[in-house]
Amino acid sequence: GGGADAGGFPLRNVAVGAVIAVVVIGSAGERGSMLELTARRTPKEARAIAAAATDAGGADGGGTGIAGVAALATLDEGDVVDGVVTAVSSDTLAVSIAPGLTARVPRIETADTAAALRKSLTSRFAVGQRVAAYVLSADAARRRMLVTLRTPAGRQVVAGAK
């Protein structure tokens, strides 16, 4: 599991200058001038994740890359991830989860209530908007993930049920 806070953004309450334990997964950024970090895994697990990402075509700036594959490998079902809306269409949202990792969110997974779902996605979401998403599945080998914006309690209600 991920250890996200109740607000869905686990690093929101970390102050500048605070000391936290992280593991370096690999380099990030166009020229490798940044680091991809995780607070979720041990150094041994992080090395295995980085090796898997490189084997999958990452670490060279192409494809999903090490950051996206590494992010997938560190996520578990039920984790809350901080995302940024990168595109809004009539039936789908694109949400960036990590560099090189964008999840598609179907309209039905964007709200808990029928009233909210009746409103257009463009009236409820904007490019650049931060959202908290729940991981339904993450598959590093296939470079795919499914997320929902519905709360765990809201997912217990089937659309159309009374």
C-alpha positions, 0 to 999 in steps of 0.5 A: 500500500501507499501510505497517502494521507487523507487528503490524497497528496502524501507529500503535501504536509512535508515542509521545505527542509524536512528530512524524509527517507526516500530511495532513488529510483533513477534519473528524470528530466530531459537531461537527467538533471532531476531524480525520480524518488520513492518513499514506498520501497526498500533500496533492493526493491528500487534497484529491481524496479529500475532494472525492470524499467531499463529492460522495458525501454526506459532510461533512454528518454523514449517510450514510457521511460524509467519514471513512468515504469518505475511509478507503475511498479511502485503502485498498488491497488487502492493507492491514492495518487496525485495527478494533473489533468492534461486533456478533457474530452466529452467522455474521457479525462487524461491525467498525468501521474508521473513523467511519461505516465498518463492514465485515461479516466472514463466519464463513469469513473469521474464522480460518485453521484449521478447528478455530477455524472450528468454534468459535462466533463468540460464543466467539471474539469480543466487542464492543469487541475490537480486531482486525487485518483485511486489506483484500480490496477497498475501493470509495469510490464504492460505499461498500463494502469487504471485509475478512478476519481470515485471514492472507495465508498462511492464505488460500492454504489452501482450506477442506476441503483436506488 
